[in-house]
Amino acid sequence: MHAIGVDIGGTKIAAGVVSPEGEILAKVVLRTDPTDAGTVDAGIVEACSTLMADHAVGAIGLAAPGFIGQDRATVMFCPNLPWRDHPLRDAVLAGLGTPDVHVVVENDANAAGWAESRFGIARGLDDVVTLTLGTGLGGAVISGGHLVRGAWGVAAEIGHLRVVPEGHHCGCGQNGCWEQYVSGSALVREAHGVAATRPDRAVRLLELAGGKWRRITGQHVTTAATEGDELSIELLASVGRWVGEGAASVAALLDPAMFVVGGGLSGAGDLVLGPARVAFSRRLSAGGYRPTARIEVASMGNDAGIVGAADLARL
């Protein structure tokens, strides 16, 4: 049975028809207005309707950011879209006018992690933790072959594990959350701090940003690092060390076979993962007396959310 997976972002929707083997057969991308919930809902309906016109579809999976209810129908809270206790499944079903289609809502990081475990780098493994290093830090936990959703559907908000008591303030309201040290936002914050106070150390970054330290982006750091810029290499290594430090604590609880690292920062490859593996090995409890989880870059790229949402909709 073919299914549609919809990856819902802050400014765009990407939807695809996915085969049971995880192959995307057709794809649609639409821009949306992140300030208008109705526009986002309508965009989802339009994308699905377009794909259903040419393909027989039995299920639709909606991968949305934020807290998804255990009913797999409601977005309880979304940080970048105006959804609060929003009945997304019912809104999409009403818009499609096809009540016989099975529609479920999933957290976007959960969908991406599921795709990697079913069809990607972690295929064949039953115990996997996925870390998505984007603007923040998302996560997915698969234990014993099952996606862990928790009692209320909001498990695996891994970026909000507190790793530094009274550390950097986080948008969740707490201090010292893991994503304040492992994310694109954290990387840019540190780059800005050095460039503003020690411009002599940030010559290449300032060149890439047109001389304005406030314009330095994460991509600038990655570009400069691949060119051999010392500061940029250090900044990415710091992110990597925090990946490993936090992953060691997660491993003490979950004992996964693999950590899959995705999101925009994963594009830096071993500039991040090399220091991550070293820090993980150093901080792993009883290291040397237990198997060590692999830390690998996600293999499915931007299609992971589509594929994972579609596959989960079939279950």
Summary of the structure (lengths in Angstrom):
residues: 315
radius of gyration: 19.9
end to end distance: 11.3
largest distance: 63.3
contacts: 1178
relative contact order: 0.15
helix: 43%
strand: 22%
